[in-house]
Amino acid sequence: MRALTLDDVSRCLELAAGRDWAPEALKWRLLLSTGQGFALEAPGGDLAGAVVATPYGGKAAAIGMMLVAAAHEGQGLGRRLMAHALAHVGPVPTLLYATPQGRPLYERLGFVEVDTLHKHLGRVRDLAPAAVPRGLEVRAMTAADLDAVAALDDEAFGAPRPALLRSLWEVSVRACVAVREGRLAGYGLAWPNLDTVMIGPLVASGDEVARALVGELVRGQEGLLRLDLPSRFTAMSAWATSLGLERHPPAPMMMLHSDRAPGRREHLYAVAMHALG
């Protein structure tokens, strides 16, 4: 077992390709600069498996990108990787989004399903200007907004992640805040992942604010867009579908050391990526 660094991104991509995962170099760089990756090496030096653990200020953690090379299946490597990642983050509420292949292992480790998430993917068609609620201003996010954005995100997500938010802002194609009477009512980030623009994180005080933010984030975007919405946001899901984004089957959110996700999740409308929680 060894730690992964940014120098290992190309090797992570090779491992991922063996499992038909997309070559998401920026995603790996974001994860390895924000969290800590671990790998098991095969005798020839190739990666036999990898996982990324992202701690959030001792209050919560996320586990993602857990994969084992096909040639090394059935050897208990997944359990070893998960045990190492969990020891790294400690006994804090820890979340992950489970694939069907990984779920049995996570259940054996004590994870329980607490929520589900729907991917919405497609190209926006005929986007009418989103109705901006009275008294709400939606504008570009600047560096001066980052502290307030991090505070609002901490409340919704349930743990601090200012470094991650700054990193996402720095690579974003568009970033917006919603302000009402001088106070932050929401924010959203749109960042590139291969041929897709990811919309998230998205935090808002309500559906109208969330729609206004998404409307601004996707304006003029002609390529694929992805918005990952927790299942509770049924009206937002219907709206996203009406824009042309196809709703996909749910992915289960699973937790360890808690039976509910931390924070005020009624305000966390979209996640940045599964691996970050």
TORKOL-864774 format. One record per atom (N, C-alpha, C, O): x, y, z. Coordinates in steps of 0.001 Angstrom, whole numbers, padded with zeros to 6 digits, always signed. Layout:
<pts>
XYZ...
</pts>
This chain:
<pts>
+000850-001190+000000+000000+000000+000000+000887+001242+000000+001846+001321+000768+000573+002199-000849+001320+003449-000844+000381+004599-001173-000713+004401-001701+000834+005805-000851+000057+006998-001159+000195+007345-002635+001250+007144-003238-000879+007867-003204-000852+008389-004560-000535+009876-004529-000900+010575-003583+000143+010357-005561+000425+011780-005718-000047+012215-007100-000506+011401-007901+000074+013505-007364-000310+014013-008677+000531+013402-009789+000098+013364-010941+001721+012925-009462+002556+012265-010469+001978+010925-010919+002418+010358-011920+000990+010421-010177+000396+009117-010502-000856+009220-011366-001480+008199-011654-001238+010418-011786-002495+010564-012522-002521+009674-013759-003529+009019-014023-001431+009640-014518-001427+008822-015739-001604+007340-015413-002254+006618-016169-001040+006881-014306-001187+005475-013910-002617+005201-013431-003158+004120-013663-003216+006174-012770-004622+006028-012375-005517+005927-013610-006473+005152-013629-005202+006713-014639-005984+006659-015871-005850+005298-016547-006821+004783-017101-004656+004714-016507-004461+003379-017075-005284+002342-016310-005909+001469-016911-005279+002445-014988-006077+001534-014168-007558+001694-014488-008277+000707-014648-008010+002946-014581-009417+003217-014872-009812+002699-016252-010906+002164-016428-008919+002860-017231-009225+002401-018590-009457+000899-018632-010265+000412-019423-008756+000173-017788-008939-001272-017727-010311-001681-017235-010732-002821-017429-011010-000752-016598-012374-000990-016126-013392-000210-016959-014548-000049-016565-012937+000270-018119-013800+001037-019033-014314+002325-018404-015390+002806-018758-013547+002882-017470-013857+004206-016948-013280+005250-017896-012267+005010-018553-013920+006390-017964-013456+007474-018831-012118+008028-018325-011832+007958-017130-011297+008578-019230-009988+009138-018839-010127+010545-018252-009768+011532-018894-010646+010625-017037-010998+011906-016418-009806+012484-015652-009768+012453-014422-008845+013004-016393-007599+013476-015779-007840+014620-014805-007269+014629-013714-008674+015585-015178-008923+016714-014278-009573+016241-012984-009222+016718-011905-010508+015317-013081-011152+014786-011878-010116+014156-010948-010123+014418-009745-009230+013328-011496-008189+012713-010669-007289+013775-010038-006923+013664-008868-006933+014798-010805-006073+015851-010237-006781+016585-009107-006174+016867-008074-008054+016895-009293-008811+017559-008229-008862+016688-006976-008660+017176-005864-009129+015412-007161-009243+014514-006014-007917+014344-005288-007871+014373-004058-006843+014168-006042-005546+013927-005404-004944+015192-004815-004037+015109-003987-005424+016359-005219-004942+017602-004615-005789+018007-003417-005347+018792-002578-007012+017472-003333-007913+017805-002224-007912+016723-001157-007913+017019+000038-007910+015466-001593-007922+014336-000672-006619+013568-000725-005583+014096-001131-006685+012312-000310-005500+011460-000321-005843+010143-001006-006759+009430-000596-005093+009839-002050-005279+008578-002741-004324+007518-002224-003234+007823-001740-004753+006264-002334-003926+005123-001948-003994+004081-003056-005001+003959-003753-002900+003331-003204-002851+002324-004259-002120+001086-003785-001256+001140-002910-002487-000020-004383-001748-001272-004256-001089-001540-005602-001733-001448-006647+000188-001868-005570+000920-002105-006804+001054-003603-007074+001263-004402-006162+000928-003960-008358+001182-005326-008795+002693-005544-008883+003449-004573-008924+003142-006789-008912+004587-007052-008965+005307-006339-010098+006468-005963-009937+004655-006140-011240+005306-005465-012359+005331-003959-012256+005918-003289-013106+004699-003411-011220+004703-001969-011035+003421-001277-011433+003228-000107-011103+002522-001980-012149+001232-001384-012479+000373-001290-011216+000602-002005-010241-000611-000402-011251-001534-000296-010123-002521-001461-010171-003162-001708-011193-002628-002162-009061-003602-003251-008948-004935-002745-008421-005966-003388-008620-004923-001610-007756-006147-001031-007220-005872+000335-006651-004729+000675-006345-006931+001127-006506-006777+002485-005985-008063+002927-005308-009138+002380-005553-007926+003930-004451-009060+004547-003775-008637+005945-003354-007450+006199-003148-009605+006860-003222-009318+008215-002754-010200+008515-001549-011416+008330-001595-009579+008978-000476-010288+009394+000736-010152+010903+000880-009050+011445+000805-011281+011577+001089-011270+013031+001220-011846+013417+002574-013064+013379+002749-010997+013792+003549-011497+014238+004852-011917+015702+004792-011328+016501+004065-012930+016034+005555-013430+017404+005614-013376+017913+007051-014360+017847+007788-012224+018415+007428-012073+019106+008694-012414+018304+009928-012806+018883+010941-012278+016985+009879-012586+016163+011037-014066+016020+011330-014437+015437+012349-014935+016547+010445-016381+016483+010662-017070+015456+009768-018136+014947+010112-016468+015156+008633-017035+014198+007688-015937+013804+006710-014851+014384+006703-016242+012807+005886-015277+012367+004875-016034+011703+003737-017176+011270+003894-015371+011632+002587-015930+010950+001425-014908+009956+000893-013701+010182+000973-015406+008861+000355-014573+007843-000276-015014+007719-001732-016211+007673-002016-014055+007666-002652-014416+007541-004057-013317+006914-004881-012224+006641-004385-013620+006689-006151-012686+006141-007142-012109+004803-006688-010944+004507-006952-012916+003999-006010-012452+002699-005536-012554+001695-006683-013649+001363-007136-011401+001219-007142-011425+000241-008221-010234-000695-008125-009159-000330-007648-010458-001901-008588-009440-002951-008594-009313-003468-010021-010321-003707-010686-008093-003639-010490-007862-004152-011837-008488-005533-011991-008487-006338-011060-009021-005792-013181-009698-007067-013426-008787-008255-013148-009245-009295-012674-007507-008104-013440-006565-009213-013243-006353-009553-011778-005798-010603-011456-006795-008661-010883-006550-008876-009451-007847-008986-008655-007844-008829-007434-008951-009255-009341-010221-009448-008649-010166-010685-007764-009395-011615-008003-011012-010669-006729-011168-011850-005899-010019-012129-004956-009916-013228-004410-009147-011139-004755-007996-011323-003870-008107-010495-002588-007157-010419-001809-009271-009875-002374-009459-009073-001171-008828-007699-001237-008691-007035-000210-008436-007250-002438-007779-005943-002536-008742-004798-002246-008358-003791-001650-009993-004957-002669-010972-003912-002401-011147-003673-000912-011195-002528-000463-011243-004751-000149-011381-004620+001308-010141-003964+001908-010260-003123+002799-008957-004336+001434-007727-003731+001959-007688-002236+001665-007328-001439+002531-008053-001861+000459-008055-000445+000092-009055+000333+000937-008743+001411+001442-010261-000217+001090-011278+000475+001875-010866+000582+003335-011063+001627+003955-010300-000479+003894-009866-000438+005293-008806+000634+005494-008817+001344+006500-007896+000752+004545-006843+001761+004657-007430+003167+004550-007054+004058+005311-008344+003363+003613-008967+004675+003448-009760+005066+004689-009707+006217+005123-010495+004117+005261-011297+004411+006448-010417+004697+007656-010758+005547+008479-009301+004006+007774-008371+004306+008866-007792+005704+008706-007533+006393+009693-007592+006117+007469-007031+007447+007208-007989+008551+007654-007550+009535+008248-009282+008409+007382-010223+009489+007714-010689+009413+009161-011145+010417+009707-010587+008244+009799-011001+008121+011188-012497+007898+011332-013212+007814+010333-012982+007801+012585-014381+007454+012848-015325+008647+012732-016007+009000+013695-015362+009260+011567-016269+010377+011310-017341+009912+010327-017138+008916+009632-018484+010611+010250-019476+010252+009236-018835+010233+007849-018322+011249+007378-018869+009077+007209-018168+008876+005943-019171+008426+004892-019931+007483+005108-019167+009107+003756-020150+008805+002725-019482+008400+001427-018337+008754+001147-020235+007648+000650-019813+007257-000692-021056+006964-001517-022138+006739-000975-020889+006969-002818-021944+006550-003733-021548+005192-004293-020469+005038-004865-022421+004215-004127-022068+002825-004404-022459+002406-005811-023556+002705-006282-021542+001707-006474-021880+000985-007691-022474-000363-007296-022262-000827-006176-023219-000998-008207-023740-002335-007881-022628-003320-007532-022808-004195-006685-021473-003173-008192-020370-004090-007926-019768-003872-006540-019370-004830-005877-019701-002619-006102-019062-002320-004836-019963-002420-003623-019483-002560-002499-021267-002349-003844-022187-002273-002711-022067-003431-001724-022082-003174-000520-021948-004685-002153-021825-005766-001158-020641-005572-000213-020759-005843+000982-019507-005109-000726-018351-004856+000134-018663-003751+001127-018353-003873+002312-019273-002673+000653-019557-001550+001550-020531-001965+002653-020395-001535+003798-021499-002787+002311-022438-003261+003332-021724-004121+004370-022019-004031+005562-020794-004948+003924-020047-005771+004883-019194-004907+005807-018917-005296+006942-018779-003747+005330-017978-002836+006149-018836-001981+007083-018302-001234+007904-020161-002086+006962-021046-001359+007862-021744-000162+007262-022498+000512+007964-021526+000131+005995-022218+001249+005350-023700+000924+005183-024075-000221+004927-024537+001958+005334-025979+001811+005131-026450+002878+004150-025907+003982+004110-027460+002538+003366-028009+003506+002411-028836+004555+003144-029689+004220+003966-028578+005831+002843-029309+006913+003496-030006+007830+002497-030846+008638+002892-029676+007720+001214-030251+008624+000220-029953+008054-001161-029224+007070-001289-030518+008671-002188-030190+008319-003566-030006+009593-004377-030471+010667-003997-029323+009447-005496-028950+010582-006335-029229+010208-007788-028922+009097-008221-029816+011145-008540-030097+010907-009952-029208+011778-010831-029171+012999-010683-028496+011135-011743-027760+011868-012769-028741+012363-013822-029618+011622-014265-028582+013641-014226-029338+014222-015334-028315+014668-016374-027463+015509-016087-028394+014111-017571-027354+014322-018577-027981+014607-019933-028937+013944-020336-027441+015595-020633-027921+015888-021978-027529+017281-022409-026713+017947-021772-028127+017707-023505-027921+019056-024023-029184+019866-023794-030292+019390-024044-029015+021076-023324-030167+021934-023053-030755+022408-024374-030028+022832-025273-032068+022334-024481-032753+022800-025683-033677+023960-025325-034417+023898-024343-033627+024999-026118-034568+026121-026000-034706+026614-024562-035805+026650-024009-033578+026990-023966-033613+027472-022588-034162+028887-022548-033547+029821-023061-035325+029032-021934-035861+030371-021700-035157+030953-020490-034750+030206-019600-035004+032266-020435-034369+032867-019259-035084+032436-017979-036304+032554-017867-034312+031940-017023-034906+031509-015759-035501+032704-015032-034913+033785-014982-036677+032482-014475-037322+033557-013726-036536+033811-012445-036409+032926-011599-036016+035015-012310-035255+035368-011114-036221+035915-010075-036912+036899-010339-036285+035298-008900-037198+035785-007868-036966+037261-007558-035847+037763-007662-038005+037922-007189-037933+039347-006884-036925+039597-005766-036924+038909-004746-036075+040585-005977-035076+040944-004982-033827+040100-005014-032932+040294-004192-033743+039153-005958-032577+038273-006051-031683+038721-007199-032159+039005-008297-030394+038780-006935-029407+039083-007971-028536+037849-008183-027998+037294-007225-028400+037423-009425-027496+036330-009782-026354+036927-010591-026571+037538-011638-025141+036744-010095-023976+037351-010749-022792+036397-010686-022842+035361-010022-021728+036765-011390-020522+035940-011407-019883+035896-010025-019844+036902-009316-019385+034732-009651-018651+034569-008404-017233+035089-008586-016590+034819-009600-016751+035832-007604-015384+036342-007629-014608+035782-006441-015177+035155-005548-013309+036019-006447-012476+035556-005335-012950+036142-004012-012821+035507-002966-013497+037349-004057-013976+037994-002838-015185+037278-002237-015504+037478-001065-015858+036448-003031-017039+035720-002546-016692+034396-001875-017543+033804-001211-015464+033923-002034-015164+032539-001666-015344+032245-000185-015783+031150+000167-015023+033179+000685-015205+032924+002118-016683+032753+002455-017054+031842+003196-017530+033633+001910-018963+033527+002166-019541+032268+001532-020412+031623+002116-019067+031917+000348-019509+030689-000314-019131+029470+000530-019939+028559+000705-017905+029455+001051-017456+028330+001876-018295+028200+003141-018596+027085+003568-018677+029319+003745-019503+029278+004953-020892+028726+004649-021420+027914+005408-021481+029168+003540-022798+028665+003151-022728+027179+002815-023622+026412+003174-021671+026781+002132-021485+025379+001774-021293+024508+003010-021833+023403+003079-020540+024988+003975-020312+024255+005224-021644+023944+005896-021850+022833+006385-022539+024910+005923-023846+024710+006554-024663+023649+005812-025299+022801+006437-024641+023699+004477-025437+022758+003690-024805+021373+003649-025495+020368+003821-023496+021318+003422-022802+020037+003282-022553+019380+004633-022517+018154+004739-022381+020202+005665-022173+019665+007005-020732+019514+007405-020437+018901+008431-019818+020063+006614-018388+019993+006919-017666+021015+006046-018134+021335+004953-016531+021529+006518-015825+022568+005758-015026+021988+004595-014366+020958+004734-015092+022658+003453-014291+022242+002296-013872+023448+001443-014075+023452+000229-013285+024473+002088-012911+025687+001351-011867+025449+000273-011936+026064-000791-010895+024565+000522-009854+024323-000478-010448+023700-001737-010068+024062-002850-011374+022770-001563-012032+022156-002708-012801+023197-003512-012704+023231-004739-013560+024041-002830-014356+025043-003533-013470+026002-004318-013802+026377-005443-012348+026397-003731-011429+027274-004464-010876+026557-005697-010780+027152-006770-010515+025288-005546-009984+024535-006688-011016+024417-007801-010684+024581-008975-012263+024134-007443-013311+024037-008451-013573+025390-009104-013789+025464-010313-013554+026449-008317-013750+027791-008870-012642+028126-009866-012899+028731-010907-011420+027734-009545-010287+028063-010413-010369+027358-011763-009869+027886-012756-010990+026176-011826-011087+025458-013103-012460+025613-013755-012689+025069-014835-013366+026336-013126-014741+026410-013612-014837+027164-014938-014043+028060-015226-015832+026775-015733-016158+027533-016939-017143+028647-016606-017245+029634-017334-017858+028484-015516-018747+029537-015027-019028+029273-013549-019155+028124-013126-019121+030339-012780-019420+030237-011349-020291+031423-010972-020001+032555-011359-021352+031172-010223-022321+032219-009913-022704+032193-008437-022636+031162-007767-023104+033348-007964-023712+033462-006645-025073+034129-006796-025307+034899-007728-025959+033817-005867-027263+034471-005784-027293+035271-004488-027016+034739-003413-027629+036541-004597-027589+037448-003450-028954+038099-003284-029553+038575-004248-029435+038112-002041-030695+038776-001722-030473+039677-000512-030059+039212+000550-030749+040953-000678-030607+041944+000397-029223+041878+001030-029074+041964+002249-028220+041722+000179-026842+041727+000651-026363+040430+001262-025217+040340+001701-027228+039415+001296-026852+038130+001892-026837+037044+000817-027638+037066-000118-025926+036111+000966-025793+035023+000010-026959+034050+000164-027212+033536+001254-027668+033803-000946-028798+032875-000943-028480+031580-001675-029274+030640-001654-027322+031532-002320-026946+030319-003027-025725+030542-003892-025291+031673-004106-025182+029448-004382-024060+029518-005315-024071+028271-006184-024678+027259-005833-023396+028354-007314-023261+027198-008190-021995+027291-009010-021532+028382-009343-021436+026131-009332-020211+026050-010127-020446+025125-011312-021127+024107-011192-019878+025485-012453-019895+024641-013650-018453+024423-014070-017731+025380-014350-018033+023168-014115-016629+022883-014409-016517+021771-015446-017409+020928-015539-015426+021756-016235-015327+020837-017369-014784+019471-016971-013823+019364-016210-015418+018432-017501-014932+017061-017309-015043+016354-018659-016115+015876-019031-013929+016293-019387-013907+015772-020754-014880+016575-021615-014744+017794-021712-015863+015916-022244-016776+016637-023134-018042+017092-022420-019006+017505-023065-018042+017018-021105-019232+017345-020317-018931+018479-019349-017853+018532-018758-019888+019383-019189-019794+020409-018156-020610+019935-016959-021813+019694-017062-019932+019807-015829-020565+019359-014591-021144+020569-013858-020449+021563-013648-022405+020482-013473-023052+021554-012714-023097+021125-011251-023899+020270-010877-022245+021711-010433-022206+021358-009028-020831+021630-008431-019831+021587-009148-020765+021903-007158-021887+021897-006225-022885+023021-006532-022554+024034-007146-024106+022794-006079-025170+023784-006191-025876+023847-004843-026487+022872-004405-025787+024995-004194-026431+025218-002898-027391+026386-003058-027029+027420-003619-028616+026223-002566-029616+027280-002726-030617+027229-001583-030833+026187-000964-031220+028382-001320-032205+028473-000243-033542+027871-000633-034371+027602+000236-033772+027650-001934-035022+027066-002403-034968+026808-003895-033989+027141-004564-036053+026200-004416-036072+025812-005823-035913+026998-006764-035196+026897-007760-036564+028120-006471-036479+029274-007371-035048+029773-007488-034590+030108-008580-034352+029823-006377-032952+030256-006394-032106+029241-007157-031240+029622-007944-032351+027959-006930-031597+026914-007631-031807+027007-009136-030850+026895-009902-033049+027210-009567-033317+027319-011005-032653+028555-011601-032119+028504-012709-032686+029661-010869-032048+030879-011368-030547+030676-011534-029963+031139-012514-029925+029991-010589-028488+029722-010680-028174+028794-011851-027265+029068-012633-028920+027701-011972-028667+026764-013066-028894+027443-014412-028131+027231-015355-029943+028258-014502-030204+028964-015750-029031+029807-016192-028714+029869-017380-028387+030457-015242-027215+031275-015579-025998+030401-015867-025210+030714-016759-025841+029317-015128-024675+028449-015322-024683+027766-016686-023621+027567-017277-025856+027407-017193-025924+026673-018463-026130+027584-019663-026092+027121-020803-026346+028864-019426-026598+029786-020538-025429+029769-021524-024277+029985-021148-025747+029508-022782-024726+029501-023825-023909+028228-023913-023045+028113-024783-024160+027262-023030-023414+025998-023071-024054+025081-024120-025225+024723-023995-023304+024708-025135-023858+023913-026230-023539+022426-026117-024154+021615-026809-022598+022055-025268-022215+020654-025144-023052+019921-024119-024094+020405-023677-022575+018738-023749-023260+017937-022743-023179+018604-021377-022153+019175-021008-024269+018523-020642-024345+019051-019281-024766+017918-018352-025568+017058-018716-024213+017938-017154-024582+016927-016159-024919+017605-014842-024176+018454-014348-026049+017213-014288-026539+017746-013020-026961+016562-012164-027890+015840-012526-026290+016351-011029-026583+015224-010140-027420+015711-008962-026921+016401-008073-028701+015343-008970-029662+015836-007983-030072+014731-007015-030441+013642-007455-030015+014985-005707-030612+014047-004757-032093+013839-005064-032769+014747-005547-032587+012643-004781-033937+012261-005191-035027+013119-004566-036138+013187-005092-034724+013774-003456-035756+014582-002801-036190+015769-003654-037287+016293-003466-035350+016198-004584-035652+017398-005366-036450+017020-006615-035957+017135-007737-037675+016572-006406-038490+016084-007516-038856+017198-008492-038844+016978-009704-039180+018382-007992-039539+019486-008888-038339+019928-009713-038481+020216-010901-037158+019987-009101-035952+020347-009839-035633+019291-010891-035195+019621-011993-035849+018032-010555-035600+016958-011508-036517+017088-012715-036076+016940-013855-037792+017363-012466-038740+017536-013570-038351+018725-014435-038454+018667-015660-037902+019805-013798-037468+020993-014547-036245+020678-015391-036185+021058-016560-035263+019984-014809-034055+019626-015558-034403+018734-016747-033831+018879-017827-035340+017817-016544-035768+016947-017639-036437+017759-018742-036255+017477-019927-037205+018762-018351-037880+019603-019350-036892+020405-020185-037209+020816-021301-035693+020630-019646-034659+021350-020387-033971+020464-021419-033299+020967-022320-034135+019150-021294-033479+018230-022208-032477+017308-021554-031804+016547-022248-032356+017354-020225-031420+016478-019520-032138+015184-019136-033166+015216-018459-031599+014061-019566-032224+012770-019287-031917+012322-017864-030765+012325-017431-032969+011936-017144-032823+011436-015774-032429+009962-015813-033065+009154-016490-031369+009627-015077-030851+008262-015050-031266+007563-013754-031688+008224-012805-031149+006236-013705-031501+005503-012479-030679+005988-011287-029581+006519-011460-031208+005807-010082-030554+006375-008898-029279+005643-008508-029132+004440-008726-028366+006404-007928-027165+005850-007297-027343+005988-005789-027681+007072-005313-027123+004918-005027-027325+005002-003579-026186+005728-002873-025012+005451-003119-026547+006658-001994-025578+007251-001072-025551+006382+000174-026593+006086+000759-024349+005975+000579-024197+005126+001751-023320+005828+002778-022401+006567+002427-023618+005586+004050-022918+006243+005146-022378+005206+006124-022953+004135+006317-021252+005566+006733-020683+004820+007851-020551+005780+009021-020235+006953+008825-020789+005298+010236-020719+006100+011463-021850+007124+011558-021760+008065+012346-022896+006956+010778-024069+007819+010870-025179+007185+010045-024915+006470+009078-026428+007453+010435-027546+006945+009647-028200+008043+008822-029279+007845+008263-027546+009204+008743-028038+010292+007899-026863+011135+007442-025835+011212+008116-027027+011760+006297-025978+012637+005785-025894+013885+006654-026918+014364+007140-024698+014416+006856-024559+015612+007692-025066+016858+006977-025318+016849+005772-025209+017928+007750-025551+019221+007170-027037+019401+006921-027862+018572+007305-027352+020511+006264-028734+020831+005899-028908+020469+004426-028844+021326+003546-029128+019197+004184-029135+018677+002821-030307+019191+001990-030309+019041+000768-031296+019790+002634-032391+020373+001862-031930+021566+001036-032655+022039+000161-030707+022057+001317-030156+023170+000541-029041+022739-000406-028578+023547-001211-028605+021493-000329-027546+020998-001218-028220+020337-002421-028555+019153-002393-028411+021128-003473-029198+020685-004620-028427+019760-005555-029020+018861-006151-027135+019959-005694-026356+019123-006611-024950+018957-006071-024399+019863-005445-024376+017786-006320-023010+017507-005880-022047+017786-007029-022440+017809-008196-020782+017998-006678-019766+018240-007700-019452+016959-008454-019394+016949-009683-019251+015890-007717-019000+014560-008280-019217+013540-007177-019109+013862-005994-019521+012315-007564-019785+011271-006569-018615+011093-005606-018820+010919-004405-017402+011137-006123-016231+010814-005304-015977+011814-004189-015231+011524-003254-016596+012998-004278-016400+014023-003251-017549+014077-002252-017523+014894-001332-018556+013222-002415-019663+013216-001491-020719+014254-001794-021715+014349-001077
</pts>
